[in-house]
């Protein structure tokens, strides 16, 4: 395995860097998932009251999807400036934007107070959330990947990925506590606002930790080399460069995200609709099942990341994708059974298999791209696919349920995404042995063995 040219940070420093990325992604995903859960539970009543329940839920998920639509724009803007100015500054900005938008949702008047302006304002704040999250993910995983120990990059880089289940756990836990202690009327009247307002406190904590870490040493090294060689401060147009030289990697990343993204939102967001409307499961029972599943998901992601350091990113990713495709029919059968134990089993197994895709994703995407376009490349590959995957997933699933009154079309929808992901990851090249400091604009690492079968790993550019 090729060693990174930059020395790893001191042992006491790396956990702080991981913590800075993890707490930031946890807060950002808490804010993002909180909206998704609220869309399934109360927003249909508060912001779309003139519709019947299922159509109201569908409209609520339209605003949910709007956040995904803004994520590619966030990826472009944050990727551009993250590759020019560094990872740290952009991560601070993304945290402020996300936390501010979520806090404002907690103060937002409902349809009963201001009429149609309420869903318009809700959608606008959702767009800000999506814009911020589109820039957050790439910077968080790169900050760890570019600081960390090359031999354990998959393990360390997987920790920011645990921010997703941690945020889901926190959001679902707060909502579950509130729904358990408040009457339905009290929760609908004011209780739903509490977790949104709580975001303000969490952002202060996240900023304090995030501001205490250093910029990525790999980025600083690349910047110094560019200044010495060309007299330039940074890549002028990272987006143009990555699309010109590494478009194959962008397509691989987008394809890899399809099954991961769609399956996750079906398992964690759409299930709140399906279990309560089709399986006659209470809102509290569905929330508790997702809560337990998120806890298990958090625990298994670092384990999958560590396994990817031993056997490679691709085998672990392919196992997770195939596993989700095989599990989706049993998943719905268990939910239909209507018992808490089977509901928990359905979610837990689904999220364990999802973790096999999600854990190696951070290191896998980081290792695909050259340092001076890495933020742009990883963010574009991850976030543009979200528009076609995670954004419409609850929307499509809800529409299929309304049309066919069956889970079969939804399961086939997930399997279709799995097949596309298997193709994308199957044609990709293993990246585990690449040196992040040396990955060139065409994806090769001159200090690592070059696979002659790799159509991307060509002779390094001068």
N, C-alpha and C positions, 0 to 999 in steps of 0.2 A: 504494500500500500504506500502511496506517495505521501510524504509528510508535508504539511503546510509550511510555507516559508516563514510565516509569522509565528513567533512563539506563543503558546497558549497562555491565557491569563493566569495569574496566581490562583491556587486552589480556593482561596477565600473570596476571590473576585468573581469567578464564574457563577457561583450560585446567586450572587447579587444581580448579575446580568440576566440570568434566567428568571429570577424573581421579578425584575423590572419588566421583562417582556410578558411574563405570565400574568401579573396582576393587571397590566394594561389590557391584554387580550380578554381576560376574565371580565373586566368592567365593560369593555366594548361589546362582548357577546352577551353579557347580562342585559345590557340595554337593548340589543337587537332582538334577543329571544323573548324578552319581556313583552315587547310589542306583539310578537307572533302569538304568544299565549293569550294576551289580552284580546287580540283580534278574534281568536277562536271562542273566547268566553264572554266578553262584555261589549266590545266595540260595535258588534252588529246591532246591539240594542241602543247604544248611546249615540252613535254617529250615523246609523242607517235605519232609523226606527220605522220607516214606512214600508219596509220590505218584509216578506215572510222570513222565518228564521234561517232557512238554508240559503236563500238568496242574499239575506243580510250578511251571513257569514262569507259568502262568495265575494260580496263587495268589500268586506273588511279585509279579505285576503288580497284584493286588488291593491289596496293601499300598502299591504304587507309586501307585495311584489314590487311596488314602486321603489322601495328601499334597495332592492337588488338592481333595479334599472340604473340607479345612481352609482353603484359600485364600480362599473367600468370607468366612469368619469373620474372617480376618486383614484382608481388604479393609475390612470394616465397622468393626472396632476401630481399625485404623491410620488409615483414612480419617477417622473421627470425630475422633480426637485430633490427626491431622495438620492438619485444617482449623481446629482450635481452638488448638493449641499451636505449630504450625509444622512444617515438613518435616524439619528437621535432627535433632531429638531422636528422632523416630520411626524414622529411618533407622539411627541408632546402635543402638537397641533391636532392630530386625529383624536386624541383623548379628550381635549377640550371641546371639540366640535360634537363628538358623540354624547358626552355627558351633558352639555348644554341643551342639546335637542331633546334628550330624554327627560331632563328636568322640566322643560317647557311643556312637554306632553302631559306631565302630571298637573300642570296648571291650566290646561286647555279647557275652555267652556265646551259643553256638549251641544248637540243639535237642538235640544230643548231650549237652550239659552240664546244661541246666536244663529240658529238655522243652518243653511247650507254652507256658511262660512266655516263651520266646525270641521266637516270632513276635508275641506280644502286646506285648512291650516294643519290638520293632522297629516295629510299627504305631504305637505311642504316639509314638516319636521321629519317625516319618515325619509324623505329624499336626503336631508342633511345627515341622518343616521347612516344611510347607505353610502353616501360620499365619504364619510369618515372611515367606515369599516373597509371600504375599497382600498384605502391607503394604509390602514393599520396592519393588515395581515402580513403583507410583504416585508414591511420594515421590522416587525416583531420577530419573525422567523429568521431574517437575515442578521439581525443584531446578535442573535445567539449563534447561528451557523458560522458567522465570520469571526466570532470570538473564540469558539469552542475547540475542544480537543478533536483533531481530525479522525482519530480512531473510534471515537464515540459520538460522532456528529449526529447520527440518526437518533441516539438516545437524548442528547441535550436539546437538539432542535425540536424534538417531539413535545417538550414541555410547554412551549407557547401554544401548541395545538390543544393541550389540555384546558386551555382557557375557554374553548367552546363548551365542553361538558361542564366545566366549573361555572361558567356563566349561566348555562342551562340549569344546573343544579341550584344555583343561587336564585335565579328568577323563578323557577318552579317551586323552590322551597318557600320563598316569601309569599307567592300566590297561594300555595297550599296551606300555609299557616293562616293567612287571612281568610280564605274560604272556610277553614275549619273553625275559626273563632268568631266570624261575623255571619249574620244572617244574609241571605241572598239580596235582600233589599239594601242592607247597609253596605255590602260589598259593591253593588251596582251604583249606589249613590255617591260614595266617597272612598271606600276601601281600596279600589283599584288604583287610586292615585298614589298611595303610600309607596309602593315599590319604585315608581317613577321618580318621586321626589328623593328617595333614598340614594339615587344615582349621584346627586350632588356631593354627598359625603364621600362616596367611594372614589369619585374623581380626584378629590383633594389628596387622599391617600395615594392613589396611583401616580399623581404628578410628583409627589414628594419622593417616591422611590425611583421613578423614571428619570428625573432630573439628576439623580446621584450617580449615574453610570457614564462610562466613557463612550466615545464614538468607536465604531468598528475599526479595528486595526487593519483589516484587509482593505477596507475602503480608503483609509488614510494612506496606505502603502500604494494603492493604485493611483490615487490622486497625486502623490509625490512623483511617481514615475511619469505620469502624464505631463506634469509641469516641467520636469527635467527634459523630457523628450520633445515636447511640442510647445511648451510655454503656455499651455491652456490650463485653466483651473479645473475643468471637468468636461465630460462629453457634452457637446452642445445640444444635440438632439438624440437622447437615448432611445426614444421611441422609434425613430427612423432607423437607427443603427440595429436595434434588436429585430425589427421586422425585415430588414434587408439581409442580415447575416444569420439570424437564428429563428426564422419563421417555423422551421420544423419543430424545434423545441416548444415554441408557443402552442402549436397545434397538438403536440403530445400532451402538454400540461392541460389544455382545454378538454381533450378527450378523457384524460385520467380523472378529471373532476366530475364528469357527468354522473356516473353511478354513485360516487361518494356523496355528492351534493343532493341528488334527488332522493336517495334512500334515507339520508339523514332527516330531511324535512318531512318525509312521509312517516317515518318512525316517531319523530318527536313533536311535530306540529299538527299534521293532519290526523294523527291518532286521537287527538283531543276532540276532533269533530266526529270521526268515525265511531269511536267507542261510545260517545254519548248519544249519537243519533241512530246508529244502526245496531249496536250491540247492547243498548239499554244499560250502559254502565254510567255510574254517577260521575259528575265532574271531579269530585274529590278523589275517587278511585283512579281515574285516568291520570290525574296530576301526580298521585303518589307512585304510580307505576313508572312514569317518566322520571320522577325524582330518583327512584332506586336505580333505574337504568343509567342515568347520568353519573351516578356515583361509581358504578362499575366501569363505565366508559372512561372516566377520569383515571381509574386505577390501571386499566389495561393499555392505554396509549403509550406510556413510557416503555412498557414491556415489548410491545410491537416495535417501537423505535429501536430498542436495544437489539432485537432479533434482526432488524434490517442491517445493523452493523455487522452481523455475523454472516448472514446468508445473502444479503443484497436488498436493494429497495424493490426491485421488480418482483421477485418471488412473493414477498410479503403482500405487496399491493395486489397482485393477481389472485392470491388466495382470498383476500378480503372481498374483492369484486365477485369472484365466483361464488363465494359463500353467501353473500347477500342475495344473489340471483336464485340460489337454491332454497334460501330460507323464506323468501317473501310469501309464498303460498302458505306454508305452515304458520307464518306470522299472523296472517289474517284469520286463519282457522282458529288459532289460539285466542285472538281478540274476540271472535264471534262466540266463543264458549262462554264469555261473560263473567268468568270468575277472576278474582284478583290475582291468584297464583299464576294462572295461565297468561294473564295480561302482562304480568311482570316477566315471565319467562320469554314471551314474545319480544318485548322491548330489550331485555338484557342481552339475549343472544344476537338480536339484530345489531345492537350497538357494539358488541364485542367484534363482530365481523366487520362492521363499519370502521372500527378503530384500526384494523389491519390496513385499510386504505389511508386513513387520515394520518396515522402516526409517521410513516416514512415520507409523506408528501412534502413536508417542510425541507428536509435535507435533499430529497429527490429534485425538487424544483430549483433549490438554490444551486445545486451542483450542475444544473443544465446551462447556466448563463454566466457570461463574463462579468467581472466585478463592476465595471463601469456602466453596465446596462442591466445588472442583476435585479435591482429593485423594480425596474420597468418590466423586464421579462417575466419574473415570477408573478408580479401583480397582475399583468395583463392576462397571462395564461390562467391564473386562478379566478380572476373576477369576471372576465368576459364570458367564461363558461357558465357563471352563476346566473346570467341573464336567461340562458336557455335551460338551465337545470334547476337550481334552488328557487329562483324567483317564481316560475309558474308551477312548481311541484304541488304545493297545497291547493293552488287554484285549479290545476288540471285534475287532481285527485278528487276535489270536491265536485267539480263539474261532471266527472265520470260517475261518481256516486249518485248525483242527482239524476243523471240520464239513464243509468242502467240498474241502479239500486243493488249493486253487486261489487264485491272487492276484486273480482277476476280481471276486469279491464285495468284496474289500478296496478295489480301485480304484473300484468303483461307490460305495462308502461315502465315499471321499474326494471324488468328483465331486458327490455329493449335498450335502456341506458347501460345496463351491465355489459351487454354484448359490445357496445361501442367502446366502453372503457377497456375491456379485455383486448380489443384490437389495438387501441392507442398504446397501452402499456406493453403489449406483446411486441410491437415493432420498435419500441424505445430501446435505448442502449443503457446497460447498467452503469450507474454513475458513482457507485460507492467509493471507488479508488481515486477519484479526481481530487486534485489540489485546487482549492478555491482561489488561491492567490494566482494560479497560472491558467485557469480556464480562459481560452481565447474567444474571440468574437465568432468563431465557427464551432464552438462547443468542445474543442479538443483541449487536453491538458498536456503540455509538452513534457512535464516531469513525470507523468503517469504513463503506463503502457498504453499504446494506441491500438484499439481493436480494428484490424483491417476490414472487418465485416461491417463496421459502423459507417453508414453513409454520411454521417455528420462529422466524424472525427477525422478531418483531413489534415494536411500539413499546416501547422500553425501559421497564422498571418504574421508578417513581419511587424 
